[in-house]
Amino acid sequence: MLVYYYALLSKKEGEVARLNACQSSLGEKQQQFTMNEHKCLEPELSPTTWHGRHATDFQAIREEGIHTAYLEIVGSQFQNV
């Protein structure tokens, strides 16, 4: 009976070690995401590069669609995991 509990304890210790390694890895990935956030809005649009209605629509998609989703991943989704 005691052998069973030692085996269970060993299994749980292994699971805790895996969870700690996963948490560390996720922390690194979150830092990478944070450092690359600016890439969602590149290249910057200016009157000399691209302007007009299509440029405005494109910028809105980038800011409201892509950037907002990116911030959600970096923030709440990483925290929930």
OpenMM code with the backbone's topology and positions (N, CA, C; nanometers):
from openmm import Vec3, app, unit

residues = "MET LEU VAL TYR TYR TYR ALA LEU LEU SER LYS LYS GLU GLY GLU VAL ALA ARG LEU ASN ALA CYS GLN SER SER LEU GLY GLU LYS GLN GLN GLN PHE THR MET ASN GLU HIS LYS CYS LEU GLU PRO GLU LEU SER PRO THR THR TRP HIS GLY ARG HIS ALA THR ASP PHE GLN ALA ILE ARG GLU GLU GLY ILE HIS THR ALA TYR LEU GLU ILE VAL GLY SER GLN PHE GLN ASN VAL".split()
positions = [
    Vec3(0.0821, -0.1192, 0.0000),
    Vec3(0.0000, 0.0000, 0.0000),
    Vec3(0.0867, 0.1259, 0.0000),
    Vec3(0.1930, 0.1254, 0.0762),
    Vec3(0.2826, 0.2389, 0.0838),
    Vec3(0.3521, 0.2625, -0.0504),
    Vec3(0.3824, 0.1568, -0.1209),
    Vec3(0.4469, 0.1663, -0.2518),
    Vec3(0.3568, 0.2429, -0.3485),
    Vec3(0.2278, 0.2190, -0.3398),
    Vec3(0.1318, 0.2878, -0.4256),
    Vec3(0.1389, 0.4390, -0.4041),
    Vec3(0.1450, 0.4831, -0.2792),
    Vec3(0.1479, 0.6262, -0.2496),
    Vec3(0.2799, 0.6906, -0.2896),
    Vec3(0.3887, 0.6165, -0.2775),
    Vec3(0.5171, 0.6691, -0.3247),
    Vec3(0.5165, 0.6845, -0.4773),
    Vec3(0.4564, 0.5897, -0.5454),
    Vec3(0.4463, 0.5989, -0.6918),
    Vec3(0.3577, 0.7166, -0.7309),
    Vec3(0.2480, 0.7355, -0.6611),
    Vec3(0.1582, 0.8479, -0.6873),
    Vec3(0.2281, 0.9804, -0.6589),
    Vec3(0.3036, 0.9863, -0.5508),
    Vec3(0.3788, 1.1065, -0.5178),
    Vec3(0.4814, 1.1373, -0.6260),
    Vec3(0.5510, 1.0365, -0.6729),
    Vec3(0.6497, 1.0542, -0.7791),
    Vec3(0.5833, 1.1054, -0.9066),
    Vec3(0.4675, 1.0506, -0.9386),
    Vec3(0.3940, 1.0943, -1.0583),
    Vec3(0.3531, 1.2408, -1.0450),
    Vec3(0.3030, 1.2796, -0.9303),
    Vec3(0.2596, 1.4183, -0.9081),
    Vec3(0.3784, 1.5143, -0.9107),
    Vec3(0.4921, 1.4732, -0.8568),
    Vec3(0.6109, 1.5576, -0.8622),
    Vec3(0.6547, 1.5799, -1.0070),
    Vec3(0.6449, 1.4758, -1.0888),
    Vec3(0.6768, 1.4891, -1.2309),
    Vec3(0.5817, 1.5855, -1.3011),
    Vec3(0.4546, 1.5769, -1.2663),
    Vec3(0.3556, 1.6679, -1.3254),
    Vec3(0.3821, 1.8122, -1.2842),
    Vec3(0.4184, 1.8330, -1.1599),
    Vec3(0.4499, 1.9688, -1.1121),
    Vec3(0.5722, 2.0227, -1.1857),
    Vec3(0.6729, 1.9387, -1.2055),
    Vec3(0.7926, 1.9817, -1.2781),
    Vec3(0.7575, 2.0201, -1.4217),
    Vec3(0.6714, 1.9417, -1.4855),
    Vec3(0.6285, 1.9737, -1.6224),
    Vec3(0.5508, 2.1046, -1.6265),
    Vec3(0.4637, 2.1268, -1.5292),
    Vec3(0.3869, 2.2512, -1.5235),
    Vec3(0.4776, 2.3715, -1.5026),
    Vec3(0.5775, 2.3587, -1.4180),
    Vec3(0.6714, 2.4686, -1.3959),
    Vec3(0.7503, 2.4993, -1.5226),
    Vec3(0.7922, 2.3951, -1.5936),
    Vec3(0.8638, 2.4154, -1.7199),
    Vec3(0.7736, 2.4821, -1.8224),
    Vec3(0.6486, 2.4419, -1.8270),
    Vec3(0.5517, 2.5013, -1.9195),
    Vec3(0.5276, 2.6478, -1.8855),
    Vec3(0.5173, 2.6783, -1.7584),
    Vec3(0.4959, 2.8166, -1.7166),
    Vec3(0.6135, 2.9036, -1.7569),
    Vec3(0.7323, 2.8528, -1.7414),
    Vec3(0.8515, 2.9272, -1.7812),
    Vec3(0.8531, 2.9508, -1.9320),
    Vec3(0.8202, 2.8471, -2.0070),
    Vec3(0.8166, 2.8584, -2.1530),
    Vec3(0.7109, 2.9583, -2.1981),
    Vec3(0.5944, 2.9537, -2.1354),
    Vec3(0.4886, 3.0488, -2.1699),
    Vec3(0.5300, 3.1918, -2.1373),
    Vec3(0.6014, 3.2101, -2.0284),
    Vec3(0.6505, 3.3435, -1.9932),
    Vec3(0.7445, 3.3976, -2.0995),
    Vec3(0.8305, 3.3112, -2.1504),
    Vec3(0.9219, 3.3521, -2.2578),
    Vec3(0.8448, 3.3887, -2.3844),
    Vec3(0.7471, 3.3073, -2.4178),
    Vec3(0.6662, 3.3351, -2.5374),
    Vec3(0.5893, 3.4657, -2.5222),
    Vec3(0.5392, 3.4926, -2.4025),
    Vec3(0.4664, 3.6170, -2.3790),
    Vec3(0.5593, 3.7368, -2.3960),
    Vec3(0.6830, 3.7256, -2.3492),
    Vec3(0.7791, 3.8337, -2.3678),
    Vec3(0.8081, 3.8565, -2.5155),
    Vec3(0.8217, 3.7475, -2.5913),
    Vec3(0.8459, 3.7600, -2.7353),
    Vec3(0.7281, 3.8294, -2.8034),
    Vec3(0.6068, 3.7899, -2.7661),
    Vec3(0.4881, 3.8539, -2.8234),
    Vec3(0.4873, 4.0023, -2.7914),
    Vec3(0.5182, 4.0370, -2.6675),
    Vec3(0.5181, 4.1765, -2.6263),
    Vec3(0.6220, 4.2563, -2.7041),
    Vec3(0.7393, 4.1979, -2.7231),
    Vec3(0.8464, 4.2679, -2.7944),
    Vec3(0.8131, 4.2878, -2.9427),
    Vec3(0.7296, 4.2015, -2.9990),
    Vec3(0.6983, 4.2095, -3.1415),
    Vec3(0.5647, 4.2762, -3.1717),
    Vec3(0.5039, 4.3353, -3.0706),
    Vec3(0.3727, 4.3994, -3.0886),
    Vec3(0.3759, 4.5071, -3.1968),
    Vec3(0.4818, 4.5836, -3.2025),
    Vec3(0.4915, 4.6942, -3.2983),
    Vec3(0.4823, 4.6455, -3.4440),
    Vec3(0.5119, 4.5211, -3.4683),
    Vec3(0.5090, 4.4684, -3.6053),
    Vec3(0.3676, 4.4593, -3.6618),
    Vec3(0.2685, 4.4585, -3.5736),
    Vec3(0.1287, 4.4556, -3.6200),
    Vec3(0.0936, 4.5819, -3.6979),
    Vec3(0.1601, 4.6897, -3.6673),
    Vec3(0.1254, 4.8183, -3.7273),
    Vec3(0.2296, 4.8642, -3.8296),
    Vec3(0.3178, 4.7759, -3.8696),
    Vec3(0.4185, 4.8105, -3.9700),
    Vec3(0.3733, 4.7623, -4.1069),
    Vec3(0.4117, 4.8264, -4.2111),
    Vec3(0.4832, 4.9529, -4.2158),
    Vec3(0.3883, 5.0680, -4.1875),
    Vec3(0.4438, 5.1743, -4.1371),
    Vec3(0.3631, 5.2922, -4.1069),
    Vec3(0.3164, 5.3562, -4.2369),
    Vec3(0.1902, 5.3916, -4.2395),
    Vec3(0.1350, 5.4561, -4.3587),
    Vec3(0.1484, 5.6074, -4.3450),
    Vec3(0.1931, 5.6704, -4.4507),
    Vec3(0.2039, 5.8159, -4.4515),
    Vec3(0.1481, 5.8670, -4.5837),
    Vec3(0.1241, 5.9954, -4.5935),
    Vec3(0.0713, 6.0502, -4.7190),
    Vec3(0.1617, 6.0235, -4.8396),
    Vec3(0.2896, 6.0030, -4.8148),
    Vec3(0.3797, 5.9774, -4.9277),
    Vec3(0.3836, 5.8302, -4.9675),
    Vec3(0.3452, 5.7395, -4.8748),
    Vec3(0.3485, 5.5975, -4.9090),
    Vec3(0.2145, 5.5461, -4.9592),
    Vec3(0.1097, 5.5726, -4.8834),
    Vec3(-0.0220, 5.5227, -4.9230),
    Vec3(-0.1256, 5.6058, -4.8506),
    Vec3(-0.2216, 5.6567, -4.9224),
    Vec3(-0.3253, 5.7379, -4.8602),
    Vec3(-0.4558, 5.7160, -4.9356),
    Vec3(-0.5598, 5.7720, -4.8798),
    Vec3(-0.6905, 5.7584, -4.9411),
    Vec3(-0.7809, 5.6661, -4.8609),
    Vec3(-0.8959, 5.6369, -4.9204),
    Vec3(-0.9966, 5.5571, -4.8521),
    Vec3(-0.9465, 5.4157, -4.8233),
    Vec3(-0.8807, 5.3546, -4.9199),
    Vec3(-0.8322, 5.2185, -4.9004),
    Vec3(-0.7246, 5.2127, -4.7914),
    Vec3(-0.6409, 5.3126, -4.7865),
    Vec3(-0.5391, 5.3182, -4.6822),
    Vec3(-0.6038, 5.3359, -4.5453),
    Vec3(-0.7073, 5.4173, -4.5383),
    Vec3(-0.7792, 5.4385, -4.4126),
    Vec3(-0.8475, 5.3105, -4.3681),
    Vec3(-0.9128, 5.2422, -4.4618),
    Vec3(-0.9778, 5.1142, -4.4296),
    Vec3(-0.8750, 5.0104, -4.3843),
    Vec3(-0.7634, 5.0052, -4.4538),
    Vec3(-0.6573, 4.9118, -4.4193),
    Vec3(-0.6034, 4.9397, -4.2795),
    Vec3(-0.5825, 5.0650, -4.2488),
    Vec3(-0.5318, 5.1038, -4.1161),
    Vec3(-0.6325, 5.0668, -4.0081),
    Vec3(-0.7598, 5.0852, -4.0351),
    Vec3(-0.8632, 5.0496, -3.9382),
    Vec3(-0.8638, 4.8993, -3.9123),
    Vec3(-0.8501, 4.8205, -4.0169),
    Vec3(-0.8442, 4.6748, -4.0003),
    Vec3(-0.7225, 4.6366, -3.9176),
    Vec3(-0.6105, 4.6992, -3.9466),
    Vec3(-0.4883, 4.6696, -3.8724),
    Vec3(-0.5021, 4.7032, -3.7248),
    Vec3(-0.5564, 4.8192, -3.6962),
    Vec3(-0.5656, 4.8635, -3.5569),
    Vec3(-0.6765, 4.7923, -3.4807),
    Vec3(-0.7952, 4.7836, -3.5405),
    Vec3(-0.9104, 4.7278, -3.4693),
    Vec3(-0.9168, 4.5760, -3.4764),
    Vec3(-0.8682, 4.5194, -3.5839),
    Vec3(-0.8752, 4.3747, -3.5990),
    Vec3(-0.7497, 4.3055, -3.5510),
    Vec3(-0.6406, 4.3312, -3.6174),
    Vec3(-0.5166, 4.2599, -3.5892),
    Vec3(-0.4554, 4.3023, -3.4557),
    Vec3(-0.4381, 4.4322, -3.4363),
    Vec3(-0.3700, 4.4796, -3.3151),
    Vec3(-0.4506, 4.4495, -3.1898),
    Vec3(-0.5809, 4.4668, -3.1961),
    Vec3(-0.6657, 4.4383, -3.0801),
    Vec3(-0.6587, 4.2909, -3.0438),
    Vec3(-0.6661, 4.2036, -3.1436),
    Vec3(-0.6563, 4.0597, -3.1177),
    Vec3(-0.5188, 4.0234, -3.0624),
    Vec3(-0.4161, 4.0870, -3.1146),
    Vec3(-0.2803, 4.0618, -3.0683),
    Vec3(-0.2667, 4.0994, -2.9208),
    Vec3(-0.3213, 4.2140, -2.8841),
    Vec3(-0.3155, 4.2573, -2.7436),
    Vec3(-0.3928, 4.1626, -2.6527),
    Vec3(-0.5014, 4.1070, -2.7035),
    Vec3(-0.5783, 4.0113, -2.6249),
    Vec3(-0.4969, 3.8845, -2.6007),
    Vec3(-0.4240, 3.8399, -2.7022),
    Vec3(-0.3393, 3.7222, -2.6856),
    Vec3(-0.2306, 3.7506, -2.5831),
    Vec3(-0.1633, 3.8644, -2.5977),
    Vec3(-0.0548, 3.8985, -2.5058),
    Vec3(-0.1048, 3.9140, -2.3631),
    Vec3(-0.2215, 3.9682, -2.3477),
    Vec3(-0.2744, 3.9951, -2.2139),
    Vec3(-0.3543, 3.8806, -2.1557),
    Vec3(-0.4810, 3.8809, -2.1820),
    Vec3(-0.5718, 3.7895, -2.1116),
    Vec3(-0.5536, 3.6434, -2.1502),
    Vec3(-0.5252, 3.6143, -2.2757),
    Vec3(-0.5141, 3.4738, -2.3142),
    Vec3(-0.3906, 3.4077, -2.2545),
    Vec3(-0.2775, 3.4785, -2.2529),
    Vec3(-0.1610, 3.4218, -2.1867),
    Vec3(-0.1851, 3.4058, -2.0375),
    Vec3(-0.2533, 3.5007, -1.9760),
    Vec3(-0.2798, 3.4912, -1.8324),
    Vec3(-0.3737, 3.3752, -1.8014),
    Vec3(-0.4719, 3.3523, -1.8883),
    Vec3(-0.5656, 3.2409, -1.8653),
    Vec3(-0.4967, 3.1060, -1.8778),
    Vec3(-0.4012, 3.0958, -1.9677),
    Vec3(-0.3298, 2.9690, -1.9857),
    Vec3(-0.2463, 2.9430, -1.8626),
] * unit.nanometer
topology = app.Topology()
chain = topology.addChain("A")
for resn in residues:
    res = topology.addResidue(resn, chain)
    for name in ("N", "CA", "C"):
        topology.addAtom(name, app.Element.getBySymbol(name[0]), res)
